[in-house]
């Protein structure tokens, strides 16, 4: 356990180094301890090995990465030892979420698509390489709808997959000719391909994304606990945050800095994020639990980008995978702008990864709460605390806690509406 704790500490320190040269110097000093790990280091400049900036393709249509900076460097033992040009075999993918996928479906299938549909689809063609558009990855979309099957129109899912499948067949930009060609030449074959893909996806065991429904549960539980604390306590925002941190440590057993930043926005009434402003309206909606679940899905999508930027075992000597997302969801844009990663550490021999968050957020919590309030929970911020929570974490307990917390929030909202 001591080795694991030390490794986590070193990777976080290197990922938070102020510059690439500092990061690589620190890695070199500890290279014997970190040889199993490769660090994908984010930098604000455009000089990195991989230039992957955030882009707004058109109003409220974005191409995003999980990283804070615009370009990425690779730090590993080969870079340290060779001291020159190194080769890295990397896979990349641009994932679409349900929001973007729905625009592409509408462009292909609707008799009279809206101006917004034309705007989004044309901006994608104008701002992205056709090869990238041809290879838009629908795995995240399928995972997203799988977590929300009760509200899913399966006919539209089939049409969406069909439209996405047809893009590479047609190999042309989105315009009126594309629509005409799709309906006349490609609709039948792309629908057949969609049927085959969906049949395989929903009938095979061990789907690559199906297990991630547990992540949505975690996100929902965190939001529920945050709103329960907000509504049930009249204490200061600082004390509410301390209460939430204690709940995370004792009940949820996983500290999620990215999602915690959203909770801080709620508890301190900052209203920086659209997701916060949505949740402010819980007392005025007839379906508060559905609203929270939808917000949890936005957090899930952002978290998935972290998990997808990872080592992969595809048999092609690929060393790691870089994930981007094409989204028309302002919530996703908001959250990624607030919580972009400094780095991701990826394990060389497995699919393990470690997101490296800015140390500024933790320092802000320390400064806000002060030493006296932090005494009771200071251990949770240490690498040892991470390892201890990992041992206690249980999805069954999360599910049970989720059911209890839903009911508690409903009761709180009823009492607030009566007063």
C-alpha positions in Angstrom: 0.0 0.0 0.0 2.9 2.4 0.8 4.1 2.0 -2.8 0.7 2.8 -4.2 0.4 5.9 -2.0 3.8 7.1 -3.0 3.0 6.7 -6.7 -0.2 8.6 -6.4 1.6 11.4 -4.6 4.4 11.6 -7.2 2.1 11.6 -10.2 -0.1 14.3 -8.8 3.0 16.5 -8.1 4.4 16.0 -11.6 1.0 16.7 -13.2 0.8 19.9 -11.2 4.3 21.1 -12.2 4.3 24.7 -13.5 5.9 23.8 -16.8 6.7 20.9 -19.1 10.4 21.2 -18.3 9.7 21.1 -14.6 7.4 18.1 -15.0 10.0 16.1 -17.1 12.8 16.9 -14.6 10.6 15.6 -11.7 9.7 12.5 -13.7 13.4 11.8 -14.5 14.3 12.1 -10.8 11.7 9.5 -9.9 11.9 7.4 -13.1 12.7 4.2 -11.2 9.5 4.5 -9.2 7.3 5.6 -12.2 8.5 3.4 -15.0 5.1 1.7 -15.2 3.3 5.0 -15.8 3.1 7.4 -18.7 1.9 11.0 -18.1 -0.1 13.0 -20.6 0.7 16.5 -19.5 -1.5 19.5 -20.5 0.0 22.9 -21.4 -1.7 26.2 -22.2 0.7 26.9 -25.2 0.2 25.6 -28.7 3.7 24.1 -28.8 3.0 20.7 -27.4 3.3 17.4 -29.3 -0.5 17.3 -29.8 -2.4 20.5 -30.4 -6.0 19.8 -29.1 -7.6 23.2 -28.3 -11.2 23.6 -27.2 -13.2 24.9 -30.1 -16.6 26.5 -30.4 -17.7 25.4 -33.9 -20.9 27.5 -33.8 -22.9 29.0 -31.0 -23.4 26.2 -28.4 -21.6 23.6 -30.5 -18.2 22.5 -29.2 -15.3 20.2 -29.8 -13.7 19.5 -26.4 -11.1 17.5 -24.5 -10.9 16.7 -20.8 -7.7 18.8 -20.5 -7.2 22.3 -19.3 -4.6 23.3 -21.8 -4.5 23.5 -25.6 -1.7 21.0 -26.3 -0.3 17.9 -24.7 3.1 16.4 -24.0 4.0 12.8 -23.3 6.3 12.0 -20.4 7.5 8.5 -20.0 10.7 6.5 -19.5 11.4 6.5 -23.3 11.3 10.2 -23.5 13.7 10.4 -20.5 16.1 7.8 -21.8 16.3 8.6 -25.5 16.7 12.4 -25.1 15.6 13.0 -28.6 12.7 12.2 -31.0 10.5 9.4 -29.7 7.7 7.5 -31.4 4.3 7.0 -29.7 1.5 4.9 -31.1 -1.7 6.6 -30.2 -5.3 6.1 -31.0 -7.8 8.9 -31.0 -11.6 9.3 -31.2 -14.1 12.0 -31.3 -17.2 10.9 -29.4 -20.7 12.3 -29.9 -23.2 12.7 -27.1 -27.0 12.3 -27.5 -27.4 16.1 -28.0 -25.2 16.2 -31.1 -26.4 12.9 -32.4 -30.0 14.1 -32.3 -29.0 17.0 -34.6 -27.4 14.6 -37.1 -30.5 12.3 -37.0 -32.8 15.3 -37.7 -30.6 16.5 -40.6 -30.9 13.0 -42.2 -34.5 12.1 -41.4 -36.7 15.1 -40.8 -38.7 16.6 -43.7 -37.9 20.1 -42.7 -35.0 20.3 -40.3 -34.8 23.5 -38.2 -32.3 26.3 -38.8 -30.5 25.2 -35.7 -30.0 21.7 -37.2 -28.6 23.1 -40.4 -26.3 25.4 -38.4 -24.9 22.7 -36.2 -24.3 20.2 -39.0 -22.8 22.7 -41.4 -20.5 24.1 -38.7 -19.2 20.5 -38.1 -18.3 20.1 -41.8 -16.8 23.6 -42.0 -14.6 23.2 -38.9 -13.6 19.6 -38.9 -11.6 17.4 -41.3 -13.9 15.1 -43.2 -11.9 12.1 -42.1 -12.7 13.0 -38.5 -16.4 13.5 -39.2 -16.4 10.1 -41.0 -15.1 8.5 -37.9 -17.4 10.0 -35.2 -17.6 7.5 -32.4 -21.1 6.6 -31.1 -20.0 4.5 -28.1 -20.6 7.3 -25.6 -24.0 8.1 -27.2 -25.0 4.4 -26.8 -23.8 4.4 -23.2 -25.7 7.6 -22.5 -29.1 6.4 -23.8 -28.6 3.0 -22.1 -28.6 4.9 -18.8 -31.9 6.5 -19.7 -33.9 3.8 -21.5 -37.2 4.8 -19.9 -37.2 8.1 -21.8 -35.7 6.7 -25.0 -37.5 6.4 -28.3 -36.0 3.3 -29.8 -37.1 4.2 -33.3 -35.1 7.4 -33.0 -32.1 5.5 -31.6 -32.2 3.3 -34.8 -32.4 6.4 -37.0 -29.6 8.1 -35.1 -27.3 5.2 -35.4 -28.3 4.9 -39.1 -27.4 8.5 -39.7 -24.1 8.2 -38.0 -23.2 5.0 -39.8 -24.0 6.7 -43.2 -21.5 9.5 -42.7 -18.5 7.4 -43.7 -20.3 5.7 -46.5 -21.1 9.1 -48.1 -17.7 10.8 -47.3 -19.1 14.3 -48.0 -19.9 17.5 -46.1 -23.4 18.1 -44.6 -25.5 20.0 -47.1 -28.7 19.7 -49.1 -27.0 17.2 -51.5 -26.0 15.1 -48.5 -29.6 14.8 -47.3 -30.9 14.0 -50.8 -28.2 11.3 -51.3 -28.9 9.8 -47.9 -32.6 9.4 -48.5 -32.2 8.0 -52.1 -29.1 5.8 -51.8 -27.9 5.2 -48.3 -30.9 5.0 -46.0 -31.7 1.4 -46.5 -28.2 0.0 -46.1 -27.3 2.3 -43.1 -30.5 1.2 -41.3 -29.5 -2.5 -41.9 -26.1 -1.7 -40.5 -27.7 0.1 -37.5 -29.9 -3.0 -36.8 -26.9 -5.2 -36.7 -24.9 -2.9 -34.5 -27.8 -2.4 -32.0 -28.5 -6.1 -31.9 -24.9 -6.9 -31.1 -24.6 -4.1 -28.6 -27.7 -5.1 -26.6 -27.2 -8.8 -26.7 -23.6 -9.4 -26.0 -22.2 -9.7 -22.4 -19.5 -7.4 -21.2 -20.4 -4.4 -23.3 -17.5 -1.9 -23.0 -19.7 0.9 -21.7 -22.7 -0.8 -20.0 -20.9 -1.1 -16.6 -20.6 2.7 -16.4 -24.2 3.1 -15.2 -22.6 2.8 -11.7 -20.8 6.1 -12.4 -24.1 7.9 -13.1 -25.4 6.6 -9.7 -22.4 8.1 -8.0 -22.9 11.5 -9.7 -26.6 11.4 -8.8 -25.9 10.5 -5.2 -23.4 13.4 -4.9 -25.9 15.9 -6.3 -28.6 14.6 -4.0 -26.5 14.9 -0.9 -25.5 18.4 -1.9 -29.1 19.6 -2.4 -30.2 17.8 0.9 -27.5 19.7 2.8 -28.3 22.9 1.1 -32.0 22.7 1.9 -31.8 21.2 5.4 -29.1 23.4 6.9 -29.2 27.1 7.8 -25.5 27.2 8.6 -22.8 29.0 6.5 -21.7 27.7 3.1 -18.4 26.8 4.6 -20.1 24.5 7.2 -22.3 23.0 4.5 -19.1 22.2 2.5 -17.5 20.6 5.6 -20.7 18.5 6.0 -20.6 17.4 2.4 -16.9 16.4 2.6 -17.7 14.3 5.7 -20.6 12.6 3.9 -18.3 11.9 1.0 -15.6 10.4 3.2 -18.0 8.2 5.3 -20.8 7.3 2.9 -19.8 7.7 -0.7 -16.1 6.6 -0.2 -14.8 8.3 -3.3 -13.5 11.9 -3.6 -14.4 13.4 -7.0 -12.7 16.8 -7.4 -14.3 17.5 -10.8 -17.8 16.9 -9.5 -17.0 18.6 -6.1 -16.2 21.8 -8.0 -19.9 21.7 -9.2 -21.1 21.1 -5.7 -19.1 24.1 -4.4 -20.8 26.2 -7.1 -24.2 25.1 -5.6 -23.3 25.4 -1.9 -21.7 28.8 -2.2 -24.5 30.2 -4.5 -22.0 31.2 -7.2 -24.3 30.2 -10.1 -21.3 30.1 -12.4 -22.6 27.0 -14.1 -25.9 26.4 -16.0 -26.2 23.1 -14.2 -26.3 25.0 -10.9 -29.0 27.3 -12.2 -31.1 24.3 -13.3 -30.8 22.7 -9.9 -31.9 26.0 -8.2 -35.3 25.3 -9.8 -35.9 21.9 -8.0 -38.7 23.4 -5.9 -40.5 24.5 -9.0 -40.4 21.4 -11.1 -42.9 18.5 -11.0 -40.1 15.9 -11.6 -37.1 17.0 -9.4 -35.5 13.5 -9.3 -35.5 13.3 -13.1 -33.9 16.8 -13.3 -31.1 15.6 -10.9 -30.6 12.4 -12.9 -30.3 14.5 -16.1 -27.7 16.7 -14.5 -25.9 13.5 -13.3 -25.8 12.4 -16.9 -23.9 15.6 -17.8 -21.4 15.0 -15.1 -21.1 11.4 -16.4 -20.3 12.5 -19.9 -17.5 14.7 -18.7 -16.1 12.0 -16.4 -16.2 9.5 -19.3 -13.7 11.7 -21.2 -11.2 11.2 -18.3 -11.8 7.4 -18.3 -11.5 7.1 -22.1 -8.2 8.9 -22.2 -6.4 5.7 -21.2 -4.2 2.9 -22.2 -5.9 0.3 -24.3 -5.2 -3.3 -25.2 -6.2 -3.5 -28.8 -3.4 -5.8 -30.1 -2.0 -3.1 -32.3 0.7 -1.8 -30.0 -1.3 1.3 -29.2 0.1 2.9 -26.1 -2.8 5.1 -25.1 -6.0 6.7 -26.4 -6.9 10.4 -26.6 -10.6 11.2 -26.3 -12.5 14.3 -27.5 -16.2 15.0 -27.5 -18.4 16.8 -30.0 -21.2 18.3 -28.0 -24.0 20.8 -28.2 -24.6 20.7 -24.5 -23.7 24.0 -22.7 -23.6 22.1 -19.3 -20.7 19.9 -20.7 -18.9 23.0 -21.9 -19.3 24.8 -18.6 -18.1 21.8 -16.5 -15.0 21.2 -18.7 -14.1 24.8 -18.6 -14.2 24.8 -14.8 -12.6 21.4 -14.2 -10.1 20.8 -17.0 -7.3 18.4 -16.1 -3.7 19.3 -15.7 -2.7 15.8 -16.8 -3.8 12.2 -17.0 -1.4 9.4 -15.8 -1.9 6.1 -17.7 -0.6 2.8 -16.7 1.5 1.1 -19.3 0.3 -2.5 -18.8 -3.3 -2.1 -17.9 -6.4 0.1 -18.5 -5.8 2.1 -15.2 -5.7 5.8 -15.4 -5.4 8.7 -12.9 -6.8 12.1 -13.6 -4.6 14.9 -12.2 -6.6 17.9 -11.1 -5.2 21.3 -10.4 -4.0 21.6 -6.8 -5.7 25.1 -6.8 -9.1 23.5 -5.9 -7.8 21.6 -2.9 -5.8 24.7 -1.7 -9.0 26.7 -2.0 -10.9 24.2 0.2 -8.1 24.4 2.8 -8.1 28.2 2.8 -11.9 28.4 2.9 -12.4 25.9 5.8 -9.3 26.7 7.8 -7.2 24.5 10.0 -9.8 24.0 12.8 -12.6 22.8 10.5 -10.2 20.6 8.5 -8.8 18.7 11.4 -11.6 16.1 11.3 -11.3 15.4 7.6 -7.8 16.3 6.6 -6.9 12.7 6.1 -9.3 12.3 3.2 -7.1 14.6 1.0 -4.0 12.4 1.4 -3.0 9.6 -1.0 -3.5 7.2 2.0 -7.1 8.5 2.3 -7.7 7.7 -1.4 -6.5 4.1 -0.9 -8.6 3.6 2.3 -11.8 4.8 0.6 -11.1 2.6 -2.4 -11.2 -0.4 0.0 -14.5 0.6 1.5 -16.3 1.6 -1.7 -19.3 -0.6 -2.5 -21.8 -0.1 -5.4 -24.5 -2.0 -3.5 -24.2 0.5 -0.7 -24.3 3.4 -3.2 -27.5 2.0 -4.7 -29.1 1.7 -1.2 -27.9 5.2 -0.2 -29.3 6.5 -3.5 -32.8 5.2 -2.8 -32.8 6.7 0.7 -31.5 10.0 -0.5 -34.1 10.3 -3.2 -36.8 9.8 -0.7 -35.2 12.3 1.7 -35.0 15.0 -0.9 -38.6 14.4 -2.0 -39.7 14.9 1.6 -37.6 18.0 2.0 -39.1 19.5 -1.2 -42.6 18.8 0.0 -42.0 20.5 3.3 -40.4 23.5 1.5 -43.5 23.8 -0.7 -45.8 23.8 2.3 -44.0 26.7 4.0 
